[in-house]
């Protein structure tokens, strides 16, 4: 496996590896990320392409609202590279901030899609977050030049923002969503789970119970009430626990993209996201 630690190294490798599948990450990889890598390898195999999966590892400063959160985010590149190699990645691209934002130009000057500004979910609670996501993903796509990119469904709104980015920019990238990978007890895998205490880890299972309870309800209003009830039983006050159209994340109406129940909540100091199809099970 090749490790490219800058744009020039990636460009040299890219000359002989095409087409490519990109798996963007911020590192601190876990089994959920590795499932994305394996899905990328399978995507290549299905099309009889060489297995040219590029995993990007870049902790993007522009998508953190809290500088302290950015500093705390685990950075473990050597361990990440070993995991990527074992999962079948052909290359790890680990750019620097200077690679991604030459000249220090980190301010976003473009126009975000509606799903990044209107739902009142992550967009409202984390101002500037999706501007950071949008610009770093666009820059990664232009550097890596993938034919496809693989993202997990756990960050559901982010996935829809990336799909809207591709649709609006004309970039020839097939965005592949992969169902959330879960621990044996149902908790969605996250790089932040390591910061949960034993008691917080137990309480965090209320999120998946809330989604399961929502899936048994006949109306969005009933589903939202069921989610809040499950969370409140563990003393968790959600940032949101709602049922929305899957593609736009607006109030439920006629939407070909399906419907999702989505949750964000802090358990202790750790903020967790989860979602699932509605009605349905996780």
C-alpha positions in Angstrom: 0.0 0.0 0.0 1.3 3.5 -0.9 1.2 6.3 1.6 1.0 9.8 0.0 1.8 12.5 2.5 1.2 15.4 0.1 -0.3 16.4 -3.2 2.8 15.8 -5.3 3.2 12.2 -4.0 -0.5 11.5 -4.7 -0.2 13.0 -8.2 2.7 10.7 -9.0 0.8 7.6 -7.7 -2.3 8.6 -9.5 -0.7 8.5 -12.9 -0.8 4.7 -12.9 -3.9 4.0 -10.8 -7.2 4.7 -12.5 -10.1 4.5 -12.0 -10.1 5.2 -8.2 -12.6 4.9 -5.3 -12.2 7.4 -2.5 -13.0 6.9 1.1 -12.8 10.2 2.9 -12.1 10.0 6.7 -10.7 12.1 9.5 -8.7 9.1 10.8 -8.9 7.4 14.2 -10.3 4.5 12.1 -12.6 1.8 13.5 -14.5 -1.1 12.0 -17.1 1.2 10.5 -14.4 2.9 8.4 -12.9 -0.4 7.4 -16.3 -1.6 6.1 -16.3 1.5 3.8 -12.8 0.5 2.5 -14.0 -3.1 1.9 -17.1 -1.7 0.1 -14.8 0.3 -2.1 -12.7 -2.8 -2.9 -15.9 -4.7 -3.7 -17.1 -1.7 -5.9 -13.9 -2.1 -7.9 -14.3 -5.9 -8.2 -17.9 -5.6 -9.4 -16.7 -3.5 -12.3 -13.5 -5.5 -12.9 -11.4 -2.5 -12.0 -8.0 -2.8 -10.3 -8.5 -2.5 -6.6 -7.5 1.2 -6.4 -9.1 2.5 -3.2 -7.7 5.7 -1.8 -8.4 6.4 1.9 -8.0 10.1 2.8 -7.0 10.9 6.3 -7.4 14.6 7.1 -8.6 16.2 10.3 -10.3 19.2 8.7 -10.1 22.3 11.0 -12.9 24.1 9.1 -15.6 21.7 10.2 -15.0 22.0 13.9 -17.0 24.7 15.8 -15.0 24.1 19.0 -11.2 24.5 18.7 -10.8 22.3 21.8 -12.8 19.5 20.0 -10.4 19.8 17.1 -7.4 19.5 19.4 -8.9 16.5 21.2 -9.7 14.6 18.0 -7.5 11.5 18.0 -4.7 11.5 15.4 -3.1 8.1 14.9 -1.9 8.0 11.3 0.5 5.0 11.6 -2.2 2.8 13.1 -4.7 4.0 10.5 -2.4 3.1 7.7 -1.9 -0.4 9.0 -5.7 -0.9 9.2 -6.2 0.4 5.7 -3.6 -1.9 4.4 -5.3 -4.9 6.0 -8.7 -3.9 4.6 -7.4 -3.7 1.0 -6.7 0.0 0.4 -4.2 0.7 -2.3 -3.3 4.2 -1.0 -3.6 6.4 2.0 -3.6 10.1 1.2 -2.7 12.2 4.3 -2.5 15.8 3.1 -1.4 18.7 5.3 -3.5 21.8 6.0 -1.2 23.6 3.6 -2.0 21.0 0.9 -5.8 21.4 1.4 -5.8 25.2 2.0 -2.8 26.7 0.0 -2.0 30.2 1.1 -4.2 29.8 4.2 -7.4 30.3 2.2 -9.8 28.5 4.5 -12.8 30.8 4.3 -15.7 29.2 2.3 -17.0 31.6 -0.4 -19.4 29.4 -2.3 -23.1 28.7 -2.0 -24.3 25.7 0.1 -27.1 23.4 -1.0 -30.5 23.7 0.8 -29.9 20.4 2.7 -26.9 22.1 4.4 -28.7 25.2 5.5 -32.5 24.6 5.8 -33.4 21.5 7.9 -32.5 23.0 11.3 -30.5 20.0 12.4 -26.7 19.9 12.3 -26.8 23.0 10.2 -28.4 25.0 13.0 -26.5 23.4 15.9 -23.0 23.6 14.3 -22.8 26.8 12.3 -20.1 26.6 9.6 -19.8 22.8 9.9 -21.2 22.0 6.5 -19.3 24.8 4.8 -16.2 23.1 6.1 -17.4 19.7 5.0 -18.4 21.0 1.6 -15.2 22.7 0.8 -12.9 19.9 2.0 -14.8 17.1 0.2 -14.8 19.2 -3.0 -11.1 19.7 -2.8 -10.4 16.1 -2.0 -12.5 15.0 -5.0 -10.6 17.4 -7.2 -7.2 16.1 -5.9 -8.0 12.4 -5.9 -10.3 12.5 -9.0 -12.3 9.4 -8.0 -14.9 7.6 -10.1 -16.7 6.9 -6.9 -16.7 7.8 -3.2 -17.9 5.8 -0.2 -19.5 7.3 2.9 -21.3 5.8 5.9 -24.9 6.5 6.5 -24.4 7.3 10.2 -23.8 11.0 9.4 -27.0 11.1 7.3 -27.2 14.8 6.7 -23.6 15.0 5.7 -24.2 12.2 3.2 -27.0 14.2 1.6 -24.8 17.3 1.5 -22.1 15.4 -0.4 -24.7 14.0 -2.8 -26.0 17.6 -3.3 -22.4 18.8 -3.8 -21.8 16.3 -6.6 -25.2 17.0 -8.3 -24.6 20.7 -8.2 -20.9 20.7 -9.2 -21.0 18.3 -12.1 -18.2 16.2 -10.6 -18.4 12.7 -12.2 -18.4 10.9 -8.8 -20.8 8.1 -7.8 -21.5 8.6 -4.1 -22.1 5.3 -2.4 -23.8 5.1 1.0 -23.0 2.2 3.3 -25.4 1.3 6.2 -24.2 2.2 9.7 -21.8 -0.4 11.2 -22.8 -1.2 14.8 -21.4 -2.8 17.9 -22.8 -6.1 19.0 -25.2 -4.3 21.3 -26.4 -2.0 18.5 -24.5 1.2 19.3 -23.4 2.9 16.1 -19.6 2.8 15.7 -17.9 6.2 16.2 -14.4 7.5 16.8 -15.9 9.3 19.8 -17.2 6.2 21.5 -13.8 5.7 23.1 -14.5 8.8 25.2 -17.6 7.3 26.9 -17.3 6.1 30.5 -18.7 2.6 31.3 -21.9 4.2 32.6 -22.2 6.6 29.6 -21.6 3.7 27.2 -24.6 1.9 28.8 -26.8 4.9 28.7 -25.8 5.6 25.0 -27.8 2.5 24.0 -30.9 4.6 24.4 -30.2 6.0 21.0 -30.6 2.7 19.2 -33.6 1.8 21.4 -35.2 5.1 20.4 -34.8 4.4 16.7 -36.3 0.9 17.2 -39.2 2.4 19.1 -39.8 5.0 16.3 -39.9 2.3 13.7 -42.9 0.7 15.4 -45.0 3.9 15.2 -47.5 4.7 12.5 -47.0 8.4 12.3 -44.0 10.8 12.4 -45.5 12.5 15.5 -45.8 9.2 17.3 -42.3 8.2 16.3 -40.8 11.4 17.6 -42.6 11.0 20.9 -41.4 7.5 21.2 -37.8 8.5 20.6 -37.9 11.3 23.2 -39.4 8.9 25.7 -36.6 6.3 25.3 -34.0 9.0 25.6 -35.6 10.6 28.6 -35.6 7.3 30.4 -31.8 7.5 30.5 -31.8 11.2 31.4 -30.7 12.2 27.8 -32.0 15.4 26.4 -31.6 15.2 22.6 -30.4 18.0 20.4 -33.1 16.6 18.1 -35.0 13.4 17.6 -37.1 13.8 14.5 -38.5 12.1 11.5 -37.7 13.7 8.2 -37.6 13.2 4.4 -34.5 11.2 3.7 -33.1 13.3 0.8 -33.9 16.9 1.8 -34.4 16.4 5.6 -37.4 18.6 5.4 -40.7 17.8 7.1 -42.2 14.5 5.8 -44.1 14.8 2.5 -43.8 13.1 -0.8 -40.1 12.1 -1.2 -38.7 9.4 -3.4 -35.6 9.3 -1.2 -37.5 7.6 1.7 -37.9 8.8 5.3 -35.4 8.7 8.1 -35.6 8.9 11.9 -32.5 11.0 13.0 -31.1 11.6 16.4 -28.3 13.8 17.9 -27.6 13.8 21.6 -24.9 14.3 24.2 -24.2 11.5 26.6 -22.0 13.0 29.2 -19.6 15.2 27.1 -19.7 13.0 24.0 -22.0 14.0 21.2 -23.5 11.0 19.3 -25.4 10.8 16.0 -27.6 8.0 14.8 -30.4 7.4 12.3 -32.4 4.7 10.6 -35.1 4.2 8.0 -38.7 5.0 9.1 -40.8 3.0 9.5 -38.3 0.2 9.9 -35.6 -1.3 12.1 -32.0 -0.8 12.8 
